[in-house]
Structures are given as C-alpha cells and as structure tokens.
Amino acid sequence: MNLKFVVNDYVLIWNLLFQASINEQIHKLKQKLWLNYKNEYNNTYRDKELILKDPKNFIPNDDTIYNIVLESKEYEKIKKDTEKYRNNILKLWDTRKKETIKNIKEISRLDQKVYNVFVVSDLLNIVDSTTPSKQKINTLIFGKKIDTKDNTKTIVDLVFEVLKKETKNYQSEYKEIVEAVLELAILNELKTRLTTRSAYLTGDPTLAYLKRQIYPYWLMYLGASKEEMLEYMMRDKIAFDVEKYTYERQLKKINLLEFIDFCIRNQKHIVKINELEII
C-alpha cells in the first residue's frame, strides 16, 4: 500500500466551501461569496468530480471563487496549518509504514495499490472516499484530528478507508457483511498487531453481533488451527464452541475480497448461529 500525502488547493478550497464551516471567518467568507457570486458559487459545487478525476491538472472553467479564496488571509492561514498537519500525518505513517504494510499484506492478501491521500484541514473532521468515474488514480480525502493518546488510530483509520474503496462494487444489500469483515481485518486484527493489545471489542456497535458470528470463520481465514482458536478466543474475549464448526481449510488460501464473497454466499448458515457470547 503506497500512500502519497498531498495538499491540493482546489481540493482544500472545495471542501472549505461545501463542508461545514470550520470557523467564523470562513463562515463569513462563504456568506459573502454566496451573496455576491451566487451563480459562480453554485457552479463551483459541480467541480468536485472534475477535480478528483485529475487534481494535479484541474483547471476550472470559472476561477472567480477559487481566486477570491486563494487571496484571502484566512485561507493563507488554513493552508499553512494544513501543510503542518500533512507533515505530521506523513511522519506518523513513515514511522509505522513498514510494519503496517507487512501486516496489511498478510491480512488482506491483496495487491497493494498507490493512493493519493488529499489532506484537508483536520478541523473539517471528514473522510471522503468518493470515487469519480474514469478516475486516473485512487484518491482519498482525509481531514481528521490525530489522536495524541492513540496515534495508531490515525493509521488504522486511513487503512480502513482505503480498503473500503476496494469493496465499493458490492451491492448495498451486503453492506453490513462487507463492513463487518473490514472491521475484523483492519479495526480489529491490524490494530491488535500494531498495538499488541486485542482490539476485537471495538468498532461499530451495530456490527458487533454479526462480527461475532463471522469470527470463527475469520480465524480460519487467518490460518488458526482448531487448537490455536482457543488462544485467539482468550486474547479477544470472544467465545464459541469450536466443535460446532466445520473447519473450512480453503479459507486460509483466499484473499479478503474472496472471504467477503464466502460470507455473502454462506450468510444464512453463518448468521443463524446464535450461541456466541462475550466472556
């Protein structure tokens, strides 16, 4: 997984204009632009897909709004702060990059791709994985505060959003299964490996029951033998009766997307098991 962290004026300005205002100065600037350049403002909204298709070479049809923002003192400050934020994320990623990529490869068994991570102000508090049609390169917009008490969370959140993009083609009816497996892979297993403390009881609480039901098959996917499953259960504080499950040997030979397919195909069998409990 090759992540390139970039600050792009057009990406940053678009999000400042059309996401929630990050401060009073930006709010007033947006009001002023709306009152004096309503048509131009509306037209700028349509630029998002064009920007993300080829951010480096994007040229607006009408640069009125962009030029006004670029020349403002408030934007100058935000751009400077965003560059600093980008450097902090880059340092954090570089510190754990080798270890993280090694574990992602082992857990997902997927080909590693290049992603441009367009860093925006962390005050926006957003992650946007929208994928325009005919996009030249994989992109992600990221602007979330770094957790100073748990900076591994930022790395895990980034990887989670990247992997979500790899599953964008699944039908919406399978959304819960896809997200449950992604949580098991990244929010739980990857974070457990990076912190050496089990993170299996974290994540979206609405997915907890489904994840517990997939968990025995997830351990098979990781390659745990029946004997090793007890160690995992003790580590993660999730219990199940090993003898009630047929050991699916092929799971340790497939990749993450194929495991999602397995869960979708067998969901009636997996979901009906209701004897799991947290210990």
Rosetta blueprint (number, residue, H / E / L):
1 M L
2 N E
3 L E
4 K E
5 F E
6 V E
7 V L
8 N L
9 D H
10 Y H
11 V H
12 L H
13 I H
14 W H
15 N H
16 L H
17 L H
18 F H
19 Q L
20 A L
21 S L
22 I L
23 N L
24 E H
25 Q H
26 I H
27 H H
28 K H
29 L H
30 K H
31 Q H
32 K H
33 L H
34 W H
35 L H
36 N H
37 Y L
38 K H
39 N H
40 E H
41 Y H
42 N H
43 N H
44 T H
45 Y H
46 R L
47 D L
48 K H
49 E H
50 L H
51 I H
52 L H
53 K H
54 D L
55 P H
56 K H
57 N H
58 F L
59 I L
60 P L
61 N L
62 D L
63 D L
64 T H
65 I H
66 Y H
67 N H
68 I H
69 V H
70 L H
71 E L
72 S L
73 K H
74 E H
75 Y H
76 E H
77 K H
78 I H
79 K H
80 K H
81 D H
82 T H
83 E H
84 K H
85 Y H
86 R H
87 N H
88 N H
89 I H
90 L H
91 K H
92 L H
93 W H
94 D H
95 T H
96 R H
97 K H
98 K H
99 E H
100 T H
101 I H
102 K H
103 N H
104 I H
105 K H
106 E H
107 I H
108 S H
109 R L
110 L L
111 D L
112 Q L
113 K L
114 V E
115 Y E
116 N E
117 V E
118 F E
119 V E
120 V L
121 S L
122 D H
123 L H
124 L H
125 N L
126 I E
127 V E
128 D E
129 S L
130 T L
131 T L
132 P L
133 S L
134 K L
135 Q L
136 K L
137 I L
138 N E
139 T E
140 L E
141 I E
142 F E
143 G E
144 K L
145 K L
146 I L
147 D L
148 T L
149 K L
150 D L
151 N L
152 T H
153 K H
154 T H
155 I H
156 V H
157 D H
158 L H
159 V H
160 F H
161 E H
162 V H
163 L H
164 K H
165 K H
166 E H
167 T L
168 K L
169 N L
170 Y L
171 Q L
172 S H
173 E H
174 Y H
175 K H
176 E H
177 I H
178 V H
179 E H
180 A H
181 V H
182 L H
183 E H
184 L H
185 A H
186 I H
187 L H
188 N H
189 E H
190 L H
191 K H
192 T H
193 R H
194 L H
195 T H
196 T L
197 R L
198 S L
199 A L
200 Y L
201 L L
202 T L
203 G L
204 D L
205 P H
206 T H
207 L H
208 A H
209 Y H
210 L H
211 K H
212 R H
213 Q H
214 I H
215 Y H
216 P H
217 Y H
218 W H
219 L H
220 M H
221 Y H
222 L H
223 G L
224 A L
225 S L
226 K H
227 E H
228 E H
229 M H
230 L H
231 E H
232 Y H
233 M H
234 M H
235 R H
236 D H
237 K L
238 I E
239 A E
240 F L
241 D L
242 V H
243 E H
244 K H
245 Y L
246 T L
247 Y L
248 E L
249 R H
250 Q H
251 L H
252 K H
253 K H
254 I L
255 N L
256 L H
257 L H
258 E H
259 F H
260 I H
261 D H
262 F H
263 C H
264 I H
265 R H
266 N L
267 Q H
268 K H
269 H H
270 I H
271 V H
272 K L
273 I L
274 N L
275 E L
276 L L
277 E E
278 I E
279 I L
